[in-house]
Amino acid sequence: MIEKQVRDLLESKIKEAGYILDEVTYGKEGSVNTLTLIIDKEGYININDCVKVNEIVNPLLDEADLISESYVLDVCSKEKGSE
């Protein structure tokens, strides 16, 4: 399962940066494949946190090449993922 492979690849690096990888999902949104990483930390998450995590994980994902098809990477806060 892609989500588990992505979590295994990224979780320790995200944790080293001071964040929690709360959820990993992969699927289609309309006609676009989307890999969504929902992150959390103590206090509030802002756009700079999402950008920082994106910059950490993007090269790792490119190098590992776990997903053969093209996709969009979406790093967002836990608040977005809650009801």
Steps between C-alpha positions, in 0.01 A plus 500: 500500500640837391394680818701266723808523275478880503457508880796266549713718274409839644388467862842513667616802295178686575536417869863624500368835374260524796178387334265204524391317184136453593360352181608394151246457220538437129221509246330689224346842549309543179747394231811584707693248712567660839733396781383677815713526813318632806743635757470620857722643775476663840320831451364620170602395151531780247581515129873532575490166684336336199759652265784382726371142508441510125864602449615211721290228339501596133861391429448179700190411300675581171800283590294204626265518197229300679221634278549439129217722376499878522342648814459817701652518848273671753645570846237640734419539868299258707225762536425472127451127539257515792125529483 
